[in-house]
Amino acid sequence: MTEVSTSRPQRRLKTWSALGNLRRLPTEYEIVTHGLNYTTRPGRRTALESNPTTPMNMWYLTYRDKSPLQAEDWNGFRDPDEMTYRKYVTMQDEQETVIEGVLDEYGTTGHDQSLPAEWLRFLGTVFTPTRFPGHALQMCSAYLAHMAPSSYITNCALFAGGDLLRRVTVVAYRTRQLQDAVPGVGGIGTDERRVWEEHEAWQPAREALEKLLIAYDWGECFTAMNLVLRPTLDEILIRQVANLAHVNNDDLTWLLLSNLATDVDRCVRWSTALARYAVEQREANRDVFRRWVDRWTPRADAAAAALGRLFEELPPSGRDARTVAEAAASARRRVLSEAGLAE
C-alpha cells in the first residue's frame, strides 16, 4: 500500500518577491525601478560576464564595490519623489510648455532691447556661459548613474542628468534670443567659451568641475557634486542670478531661472535622502561623507568667492562678493544639514 504524503506543497513566491518581504503590493515606482541594474544582479561574481581582470570589471570593483561608502542593501533606498520615466517625461513636458510660453510672450515685446548695457554685459559674463558648467555636471551625473550600486540611485542620477540637459538647452536658447535682439553686446553668443576658459572669475569653478570629472569613486562623485558643488554653484548661478535679473527688470531671465530652480530642489531632495539612508545603513558612512565634504568644500568656496566678484561689477544693483559667497556657503550648509551631515 502506497504511503500518502501529508506535507503541504511549498508556497509559491509572488511575482514581487524580489523586492523583499514587503507584505504589501509594490508601488508602480518600485515595479519599474527595482533590480534594473544588471551589474548589481544577485549572485554575480563580477559586474560584467567577462574575465574578472578585464578593465571594466576592475573599474567597477575599484570604484563601486570597494568604495569607502558601503551599505548592506542599497536597494532599500527610495526617491522621495518616486520618479518614474513616465512621471518625469509628463512633468517636464508641462515645464517646457511653460518655458515656451514665456519665451514666446516676451520675444515679441522688445523686452531684450530695453535692458541696460551693464546688465547685458553681466549676462554675457555670468549667465550665458553657464551651459559649460551645466554640461560638465551633466556628464558627471551620467557617470554617477552608470556606477551607482542600485537602480533606485541610477534612476535619480539619470533624471538629474536630464534636468541638466534641460538647463543647458534653456540657456542656449536664451543666449541665441539675446544675440538676435542685441547683436554684439556683451559678447553674447560669441565669447562664452573664451569667458569660461580664460576669465579669471570662472577659473576656480572650472578647476573644481574638471577635478569632479575625475572623481571616479561613485560615493565621492555623489558627495562632491550633489552635496557640495551643486548646492554652492546652483545658489549663485540659478537663484542669485534670478534675483538680480528681477531687480534689473529682466523678467524673462528671472522666470526661466525660477523654472529651472524646481529641478534643483528635486535634486536636493533625493540627494539628502540618499545620504541619510547611507548613514542609517552604516554609521561609519558619516565619517566617509565628512572626509569628502571637507576635501571639496574649499574648492566650492573658492569658486563662489571668484564668481561673487562679478556681482560687484554691476552698478548700481550689484552685490558684495562676500555676501554672494556667504549665501552660497549657507545654501550648502542647509543641504548638508538636511542630509544629516552638519558639522
SEZA-994526 format. One line per 10 residues: their letters; for each residue x, y, z of C-alpha. Coordinates in Angstrom, 3 decimals. Layout:
<sites>
A) X:Y:Z  ...
</sites>
This chain:
<sites>
MTEVSTSRPQ) 0.000:0.000:0.000  1.430:3.354:-1.034  2.113:5.862:1.802  0.271:9.160:1.286  2.354:12.319:1.848  0.793:14.743:4.333  3.297:17.615:3.838  1.930:20.816:2.397  3.134:21.895:-1.035  5.695:24.691:-0.884
RRLKTWSALG) 4.042:28.058:-1.206  4.874:29.704:-4.499  6.538:33.088:-4.316  4.638:36.113:-5.504  5.785:37.949:-8.604  7.082:40.834:-6.475  9.051:38.675:-4.009  12.317:40.010:-5.499  11.598:43.262:-3.695  11.875:41.524:-0.313
NLRRLPTEYE) 9.323:40.864:2.383  7.085:43.815:1.586  3.808:42.381:2.933  2.032:44.683:0.512  1.637:45.274:-3.188  4.627:47.189:-4.597  4.031:50.642:-5.999  4.329:51.425:-9.684  7.567:53.224:-8.849  9.051:50.104:-7.247
IVTHGLNYTT) 7.871:47.792:-10.015  9.520:49.790:-12.799  12.665:50.696:-10.822  13.719:47.637:-8.825  16.633:45.484:-9.957  17.224:47.152:-13.326  20.999:47.469:-12.897  22.447:44.316:-14.437  25.896:44.897:-12.956  24.453:44.501:-9.428
RPGRRTALES) 22.466:41.304:-10.142  22.209:38.762:-7.284  24.823:36.015:-7.169  27.206:37.724:-9.550  30.930:37.100:-9.388  31.788:40.207:-11.393  29.901:43.219:-12.672  30.070:42.010:-16.274  30.136:38.459:-17.584  33.736:38.515:-18.655
NPTTPMNMWY) 37.143:37.837:-17.169  37.300:39.398:-13.667  40.506:41.192:-14.614  39.096:42.976:-17.661  39.347:46.781:-17.362  35.612:47.401:-16.837  35.252:44.694:-14.188  38.270:46.089:-12.372  36.782:49.587:-12.677  33.502:48.528:-11.036
LTYRDKSPLQ) 35.388:46.587:-8.394  37.651:49.526:-7.538  35.321:52.495:-7.754  31.985:50.984:-6.718  32.213:47.617:-4.974  35.212:48.642:-2.852  34.144:52.243:-2.339  34.516:53.515:1.233  30.758:54.230:1.063  29.083:50.901:1.832
AEDWNGFRDP) 25.602:49.693:2.770  24.096:46.307:3.467  21.280:46.903:0.987  21.363:49.853:-1.404  18.066:48.628:-2.889  16.337:49.841:0.255  16.765:53.478:-0.810  13.728:55.239:-2.242  13.484:58.508:-4.148  11.240:60.838:-2.095
DEMTYRKYVT) 9.528:61.906:-5.339  9.184:58.297:-6.548  10.153:59.463:-10.009  9.485:57.127:-12.924  10.196:57.689:-16.593  6.526:58.291:-17.370  6.138:60.702:-14.465  9.348:62.535:-15.346  8.503:62.957:-19.038  4.974:64.163:-18.253
MQDEQETVIE) 6.224:66.625:-15.636  8.998:68.068:-17.779  6.749:68.307:-20.816  4.496:70.558:-18.734  7.515:72.602:-17.612  8.708:73.000:-21.192  5.256:74.205:-22.192  5.649:76.912:-19.542  9.138:77.774:-20.840  7.945:78.016:-24.443
GVLDEYGTTG) 5.031:80.219:-23.423  7.296:82.614:-21.533  9.799:82.805:-24.386  7.087:83.423:-26.982  5.342:86.058:-24.879  8.475:88.114:-24.198  10.055:87.542:-27.602  7.627:89.865:-29.383  7.595:92.739:-26.880  11.059:94.208:-27.419
HDQSLPAEWL) 11.938:93.128:-23.881  15.647:92.495:-24.505  16.235:95.732:-26.379  15.122:97.655:-23.282  17.711:96.054:-20.972  20.625:98.218:-19.764  24.023:97.631:-21.368  25.587:96.883:-17.955  23.099:94.088:-17.373  23.643:92.636:-20.823
RFLGTVFTPT) 27.392:92.532:-20.185  26.696:90.766:-16.893  24.555:88.198:-18.700  27.338:87.636:-21.219  29.837:87.000:-18.423  27.780:85.126:-15.814  24.595:83.718:-17.369  25.184:82.648:-20.961  28.476:80.803:-20.196  26.650:78.533:-17.714
RFPGHALQMC) 25.966:75.984:-20.393  29.605:74.877:-19.979  29.452:74.069:-16.234  25.971:72.683:-16.835  27.345:70.242:-19.399  30.179:69.219:-17.050  27.648:68.448:-14.313  25.512:66.552:-16.809  28.456:64.297:-17.705  29.162:63.662:-14.026
SAYLAHMAPS) 25.505:62.794:-13.411  25.649:60.297:-16.258  28.780:58.746:-14.733  27.117:58.546:-11.323  24.122:56.792:-12.908  26.470:54.321:-14.618  28.366:53.497:-11.413  25.564:53.566:-8.819  25.124:50.371:-6.760  21.332:50.312:-7.153
SYITNCALFA) 18.872:51.102:-9.919  16.990:53.306:-7.441  20.072:55.563:-7.319  20.779:55.141:-11.034  17.359:56.487:-11.993  17.714:59.533:-9.724  21.057:60.371:-11.317  19.693:59.848:-14.832  16.777:62.196:-14.225  19.214:64.726:-12.731
GGDLLRRVTV) 21.233:64.454:-15.941  18.056:65.123:-17.908  17.428:68.199:-15.775  20.908:69.496:-16.545  20.408:68.893:-20.259  17.208:70.945:-19.988  19.191:73.680:-18.249  21.829:73.751:-20.989  19.119:73.840:-23.649  17.228:76.702:-21.998
VAYRTRQLQD) 20.415:78.744:-21.547  21.422:78.086:-25.171  18.014:79.205:-26.440  18.072:82.322:-24.283  21.608:83.059:-25.490  20.500:82.972:-29.116  17.466:85.088:-28.322  19.677:87.743:-26.732  22.189:87.582:-29.558  19.441:88.221:-32.114
AVPGVGGIGT) 17.941:91.063:-30.078  21.160:92.890:-29.165  23.872:91.635:-31.546  27.433:92.302:-30.479  26.592:93.471:-26.952  28.422:91.780:-24.083  29.892:89.092:-26.327  26.621:87.187:-26.020  26.558:84.222:-28.385  30.207:84.576:-29.406
DERRVWEEHE) 32.514:84.822:-26.379  31.126:82.275:-23.904  33.821:79.673:-24.444  36.580:82.255:-24.049  34.929:83.552:-20.875  34.648:80.015:-19.483  38.245:79.102:-20.301  40.030:82.394:-19.653  38.043:84.766:-17.431  39.705:84.878:-14.027
AWQPAREALE) 36.411:84.714:-12.134  35.435:81.407:-13.752  38.700:79.523:-13.249  38.148:78.185:-9.684  34.758:76.807:-10.755  36.235:75.304:-13.916  39.061:73.719:-11.914  36.594:72.230:-9.417  34.405:70.770:-12.166  37.354:69.349:-14.086
KLLIAYDWGE) 38.515:67.638:-10.888  34.967:66.370:-10.386  35.198:64.698:-13.781  37.996:62.507:-12.408  36.357:61.745:-9.049  35.946:58.106:-10.078  34.681:56.636:-6.802  30.889:56.707:-7.093  30.468:57.835:-3.487  32.932:60.681:-3.806
CFTAMNLVLR) 31.373:61.745:-7.113  27.940:61.839:-5.462  29.193:63.712:-2.402  31.300:66.248:-4.282  28.644:67.012:-6.872  25.285:66.678:-5.106  26.200:67.717:-1.579  28.954:70.295:-2.149  29.451:71.746:-5.637  25.895:71.816:-6.964
PTLDEILIRQ) 24.354:73.423:-3.853  27.091:76.071:-3.950  27.007:76.842:-7.666  23.232:76.494:-8.057  22.694:79.091:-5.345  24.790:81.572:-7.331  24.073:80.681:-10.957  20.371:79.910:-10.570  18.915:81.663:-7.543  21.118:84.744:-7.135
VANLAHVNND) 21.292:85.484:-10.859  17.488:85.088:-10.988  17.005:87.552:-8.139  19.373:90.029:-9.753  17.579:89.651:-13.084  14.324:90.623:-11.404  15.972:93.709:-9.883  17.291:94.711:-13.313  13.854:94.341:-14.973  14.917:91.233:-16.903
DLTWLLLSNL) 11.759:89.343:-16.044  12.299:86.826:-18.849  15.603:85.557:-17.438  14.108:85.647:-13.939  11.171:83.449:-14.977  13.385:80.975:-16.845  15.774:80.537:-13.927  12.905:80.300:-11.440  11.520:77.448:-13.509  14.893:75.663:-13.543
ATDVDRCVRW) 15.091:76.040:-9.754  12.382:73.373:-9.418  14.865:70.835:-10.830  17.434:71.993:-8.285  15.005:71.432:-5.414  14.186:67.908:-6.571  17.881:67.032:-6.804  18.384:68.227:-3.235  15.508:66.038:-2.008  16.828:62.753:-3.352
STALARYAVE) 20.467:63.583:-2.599  19.831:64.348:1.061  17.570:61.295:1.354  20.329:59.067:-0.045  22.909:60.475:2.352  20.596:59.901:5.316  19.854:56.366:4.152  23.566:55.577:3.814  24.228:56.724:7.378  21.230:54.744:8.668
QREANRDVFR) 22.615:51.655:6.962  26.118:52.152:8.336  27.055:54.786:10.905  30.669:54.780:9.661  29.410:56.332:6.418  29.005:59.627:8.271  32.788:59.932:8.616  33.243:58.882:4.983  30.902:61.657:3.856  32.574:64.198:6.128
RWVDRWTPRA) 36.042:63.438:4.717  34.799:64.013:1.187  32.854:67.130:2.175  35.982:68.547:3.828  38.000:67.785:0.688  35.613:69.501:-1.725  34.340:72.438:0.340  37.449:74.616:-0.169  37.081:74.170:-3.936  33.430:75.163:-3.788
DAAAAALGRL) 34.209:78.194:-1.613  36.959:79.316:-3.982  34.544:79.085:-6.921  31.894:81.084:-5.033  34.349:83.787:-3.962  35.614:84.295:-7.521  32.150:84.352:-9.102  30.981:86.735:-6.390  33.401:89.369:-7.643  31.439:89.551:-10.899
FEELPPSGRD) 28.366:90.666:-8.964  30.272:93.668:-7.612  30.916:94.910:-11.147  27.239:95.555:-11.835  26.331:99.130:-10.893  24.042:100.231:-9.361  22.318:96.934:-8.421  25.378:94.760:-7.851  26.082:92.794:-4.709  29.072:92.489:-2.460
ARTVAEAAAS) 31.229:89.482:-3.346  31.380:88.374:0.273  27.579:88.429:0.503  27.307:86.261:-2.593  29.866:83.759:-1.304  28.280:83.608:2.160  24.844:82.942:0.652  26.303:80.087:-1.394  28.011:78.603:1.664  24.781:78.927:3.641
ARRRVLSEAG) 22.858:77.092:0.921  25.405:74.268:1.026  25.200:74.058:4.816  21.409:73.733:4.590  21.776:70.800:2.219  24.322:69.120:4.481  22.068:69.705:7.451  19.137:68.071:5.641  21.467:65.186:4.807  22.307:64.765:8.481
LAE) 25.911:65.782:7.897  26.010:69.183:9.571  29.218:69.927:11.446
</sites>
